[in-house]
């Protein structure tokens, strides 16, 4: 693994741990997630950061790990939160995700 990939993965792990901490704090209830702006903002910002970081991983690393992590879906989640500008979340896609 290249050092640039290693550094990005390290930061992604930190953001993922932040999401896990938010889930512990607020719970797994989708209604709470979708109605509590602190919860929603905390998770969405971390997902945007993870997606942004995955965009900078080397193609070789993504190819080697594509069967373990859905890089396209991770980037897509980033795009959802980055470009839907406060659009209400209609479906519990986070509850169904494998992140």
N, C-alpha and C positions, 0 to 999 in steps of 0.2 A: 504494500500500500504506500502510495506517495505521501510525503509529509503534508501536502496541501489537503489531501483527502482525509488524512488522520485528524488534522486540525478541525476540519469542517464536521466530521463525525463527532468529535469531542464536544463541539458547541451544540450540535443537534441533540446529543444525549442530554446535555444540560437543559435545553428547552423541553425535551420530552419528560424529564424529571419534574420540571415546573408544571407541566400539564397534569402529571400524576398527582402532584401536591394539590393542585386546584380541585381535582376530582375528590381527593380525600376531604378537603375543606368544605366543598359545596355539595358533594354527593353525586350519584350517577343518574339522577332523575332528569330526563330531557326537558321537562317543563321548567325546572329550575334553571337549567342551562340557557334555554331560549328566552327566559323572561328576566334573568338577572344580568344586568349589563356588566357588572364587575366580572362575573364568571365568564360570560361570552367574550368580553374583551381580552381577558387574560389568556384564554385558550386560543382565540383566533389570532392574536398577535404572535403567540409562540408557534402556532402552525404556519403562519406567514414566514416567520424567521427560518423554520425548518425547511420549508419549501424553497425559500430563497437560497439557503445554503446548499440544498441538494442540486440546485441548478448549476452550481459551480464545481460539483464533483467531476472528476475526469471520466470521459466516456469508457475507459477501460475498467474503472472501478464499478461503474453502474452496470456494465455488461457482466462482470464477474459476479455481481450480487443481485441481479435482476430476479432470480428465482426465490430470493429471501425477502426482498423489499420491493414494494410497488412504487418505484421512483416516479412514474408518470402520474399515479394517483396522488402521491404526496405533493408534487408540483401543482396538480390540478386543485387540490385543497387550498394551497397558497393562493392560486388565482381566484378561487371562489371568494375567499375572505378579502383579498386585495382589491377586487374589482366590482364587488356587489354593493359597496357603499351603504351599509346599514340596511340592506335588504333583509327582511325577516326570514328566519330559518323556518321552513315549512315542514321539513321531514327530519326525523332523527338520524341523519346519516352518520353522525359521530358515534352514536351508540352501535351502529352496524359496522363501523370501520375496523380494520385490523391493525391500526397503528399502535 
